[in-house]
Amino acid sequence: MSTLARQWRFIAITCRLELANALTYRASTMMWLTLAGIPIVANYLMWQAVYASGQNTIGGLDFPGIITYQVLAVLMMQGTNPWGLQRTINDEIRGGEINRYLMRPMSYRLYRFMRYFTSNVFYCVVAILPLALVIAILGQTFVWTKIDNVALAAVAFVIGMAIQFLSVYAVAMAAFWLDEIAGLFVSYMMLLRFVSGEMFPLDLLPAGILDVLRHTPFPNIIWFPLQVYLGRMSDAGMAAGFLNGLLWVGLLWILSTILWRRGIRQYGGFGG
């Protein structure tokens, strides 16, 4: 069997295992879907009160636009959620369980990415029915867009998933040098929720801050795909956004590779 064939077989097996794992924990999936509705309701009530004060547009968005943004932002953040990825990597490094991956002809990063990607795609598929229910309840408050925008936004979302994975993976590599990375990861995720555009549209920030954030990877996770969906990007702006996202995927790939190789050099495997 060729190396390429072995890699594809490995990917297929990993995806099947992660899908089986996700199906096994159906109760947690339903709990996730239930809890995901809480911030949607909270955001709706908050923005309803804000626009009731006489505002027609905020950050260039009218009430239906900002509600659509917030609904999709919550679902997209859940769709890119690392789901304990950093904790798993930390435990495997600290407990010595990572030894078994070092002795096998496979990429640990590829293995972890395929598990991350499969579980998140599964959650996105499961969320289709609740999303349809939310859209039905919102009625004309939800903004529909052109199919071209939907397709481009989906591509941007996949790039955002890659950025989310690689950034969390790079942070998790700190486990090679630190005894505990929980505090580091919590700080990172709190910052991410702000600068990715999950908490609110980044258009509400001062223009200078937004211009700086545009050159970072974080807006590509939530804000940029939703700008594409809502048709708020010019062709030039869209091209720049996609280029920025792909550039950061490459840079984060290189960074995670460097951190992995340096970490492995000093790694002492015990236990596991």
C-alpha positions in Angstrom: 0.0 0.0 0.0 1.4 3.4 -1.0 2.0 6.2 1.5 -0.9 8.2 0.0 -3.3 5.3 0.3 -2.3 4.7 3.9 -2.9 8.4 4.7 -6.4 8.3 3.1 -7.2 5.1 4.9 -6.0 6.7 8.2 -8.2 9.7 7.6 -11.3 7.6 6.8 -10.8 5.5 9.9 -10.3 8.6 12.1 -13.4 10.2 10.7 -15.5 7.1 11.3 -14.3 6.8 14.9 -15.0 10.4 15.7 -18.4 10.2 14.2 -19.2 7.1 16.2 -18.0 8.9 19.3 -20.2 11.9 18.6 -23.2 9.6 18.1 -22.5 7.8 21.3 -22.8 11.0 23.3 -26.2 12.1 22.0 -27.3 13.5 25.3 -24.4 16.0 25.4 -25.3 16.9 21.8 -28.9 17.8 22.8 -27.6 19.7 25.8 -25.3 21.7 23.5 -28.2 22.5 21.2 -30.4 23.7 24.1 -27.7 25.8 25.7 -26.8 27.4 22.3 -30.3 28.9 22.3 -29.7 30.9 25.5 -27.2 33.5 24.0 -29.5 33.8 20.9 -32.4 34.8 23.1 -30.3 37.1 25.2 -28.8 38.9 22.2 -32.3 39.3 20.6 -33.7 41.0 23.7 -30.6 43.2 24.1 -30.6 44.4 20.6 -34.3 44.9 20.6 -34.0 47.2 23.5 -31.1 49.1 21.8 -33.0 49.6 18.5 -36.2 50.5 20.4 -34.4 53.7 21.6 -34.6 55.2 18.1 -31.5 53.8 16.4 -32.1 52.7 12.8 -28.7 51.3 12.1 -25.7 50.4 14.3 -22.4 49.8 12.6 -24.1 49.8 9.3 -26.6 47.1 10.3 -30.3 47.5 10.8 -32.2 45.4 13.3 -32.8 42.3 11.1 -29.1 42.5 10.0 -27.7 42.5 13.5 -30.0 39.7 14.7 -29.1 37.6 11.7 -25.4 38.3 12.5 -25.8 37.3 16.2 -27.8 34.1 15.5 -25.2 32.8 12.9 -22.3 34.0 15.1 -23.4 31.8 18.0 -23.8 28.8 15.7 -20.5 29.4 14.0 -18.6 29.7 17.2 -20.1 26.4 18.3 -19.2 25.0 14.9 -15.5 25.9 15.4 -15.4 25.0 19.1 -12.2 23.1 19.9 -14.3 20.8 22.3 -11.5 20.1 24.8 -8.8 19.8 22.2 -6.2 21.7 24.3 -7.1 19.6 27.4 -6.7 16.3 25.4 -3.3 17.4 24.0 -2.2 18.6 27.4 -3.2 15.3 29.1 -1.5 13.2 26.5 1.7 15.2 26.7 1.8 15.3 30.5 0.7 11.7 30.9 3.0 10.3 28.3 0.2 8.9 26.2 1.5 10.8 23.2 4.3 8.2 23.0 2.0 5.9 21.0 1.6 8.5 18.3 5.3 9.1 18.0 5.9 5.4 17.3 3.4 5.3 14.5 3.8 6.5 10.9 1.1 9.1 11.2 0.9 12.9 11.8 -0.4 13.7 15.2 -1.6 17.1 14.0 -3.5 15.5 11.1 -5.1 13.0 13.5 -6.2 15.7 15.8 -7.5 17.9 13.0 -9.6 15.1 11.4 -11.2 14.4 14.8 -11.9 18.2 15.3 -13.2 18.6 11.8 -15.5 15.5 11.9 -17.0 16.4 15.3 -17.7 20.0 14.3 -19.2 19.1 10.9 -21.4 16.6 12.8 -22.6 19.4 15.2 -23.2 21.7 12.3 -25.4 19.1 10.6 -27.3 18.4 13.8 -27.9 22.1 14.3 -29.7 22.5 10.9 -33.1 21.6 12.3 -32.9 24.0 15.4 -31.5 26.7 13.1 -34.5 26.2 10.8 -36.8 26.5 13.8 -35.1 29.8 14.9 -35.4 31.2 11.4 -39.1 30.3 11.3 -39.6 32.0 14.6 -37.7 35.1 13.5 -39.7 35.3 10.3 -38.8 38.5 8.3 -36.3 39.5 11.0 -33.9 36.9 9.6 -32.0 38.2 6.5 -31.8 35.8 3.5 -29.0 36.4 1.0 -27.9 35.3 -2.4 -26.8 31.7 -2.9 -23.4 33.0 -4.1 -22.9 34.7 -0.8 -23.9 31.5 1.1 -21.4 29.4 -0.9 -18.5 31.9 -0.4 -19.4 32.3 3.3 -19.2 28.5 3.7 -15.7 28.5 2.2 -14.7 31.3 4.5 -16.2 29.3 7.5 -14.0 26.3 6.6 -10.9 28.5 6.5 -12.0 29.9 9.9 -12.3 26.3 11.2 -8.7 25.7 10.1 -7.5 28.9 11.8 -9.3 28.0 15.0 -7.8 24.5 15.1 -4.3 25.6 14.3 -4.3 28.5 16.8 -5.6 26.2 19.6 -3.2 23.5 18.6 -0.3 26.0 18.8 -1.4 27.2 22.2 -1.7 23.5 23.4 2.0 22.9 22.4 2.9 25.0 25.5 2.2 21.8 27.4 5.7 20.7 26.4 7.1 23.5 28.6 4.4 24.3 31.2 2.9 22.1 33.8 -0.6 23.4 33.3 -2.0 25.4 30.3 -5.7 25.7 31.4 -5.2 29.4 32.5 -3.4 30.2 29.2 -6.2 28.6 27.2 -9.0 30.3 29.1 -7.3 33.7 28.5 -6.9 32.9 24.9 -10.6 31.9 24.4 -11.8 35.0 26.2 -9.8 37.2 23.9 -10.9 35.1 20.9 -14.6 35.7 21.6 -14.0 39.4 21.5 -11.7 39.8 18.5 -13.4 37.1 16.3 -16.7 39.0 16.2 -18.7 36.5 18.2 -19.8 38.8 21.0 -20.7 41.7 18.6 -20.0 42.8 15.0 -16.5 44.2 14.8 -17.9 47.1 12.8 -18.9 48.6 16.2 -15.2 49.1 17.0 -13.3 52.3 16.2 -12.1 52.2 12.6 -8.4 52.2 13.6 -8.9 49.1 15.8 -10.8 47.3 13.1 -8.1 48.0 10.6 -5.5 46.4 12.9 -7.7 43.4 13.6 -8.3 42.8 9.8 -4.6 41.8 9.6 -4.9 39.2 12.4 -6.4 35.7 11.9 -9.2 36.1 14.4 -11.9 38.0 12.3 -11.7 35.2 9.7 -13.3 32.8 12.3 -16.6 34.6 12.7 -16.8 38.2 11.5 -15.5 37.8 7.9 -17.7 34.8 6.9 -20.7 36.7 8.2 -19.7 39.9 6.3 -19.6 37.7 3.2 -23.0 36.1 4.0 -24.7 39.5 4.5 -23.2 40.9 1.3 -21.3 43.6 3.1 -17.9 43.1 1.4 -16.7 44.6 -1.9 -15.0 42.2 -4.3 -11.6 43.7 -3.3 -12.4 43.4 0.4 -13.6 39.8 0.0 -10.4 38.9 -1.9 -8.3 40.5 0.8 -10.2 38.7 3.5 -9.8 35.3 1.8 -6.1 36.0 1.2 -5.6 37.0 4.8 -7.3 33.8 6.0 -5.2 31.6 3.8 -2.0 33.4 4.7 -2.7 32.9 8.4 -3.5 29.2 7.9 0.0 28.8 6.4 1.7 30.9 9.1 -0.1 29.0 11.9 0.8 25.7 10.2 4.5 26.7 10.2 4.3 27.9 13.8 2.6 24.7 15.1 5.2 22.7 13.2 8.1 24.6 14.8 6.6 24.3 18.3 5.9 20.6 17.9 9.5 19.8 16.7 11.1 21.9 19.5 8.7 20.4 22.1 9.5 16.8 20.9 13.2 17.4 21.2 13.0 18.0 25.0 10.0 15.7 25.6 10.5 12.9 28.1 7.8 10.3 27.8 6.7 8.7 31.0 3.7 6.6 31.8 1.0 6.0 29.1 
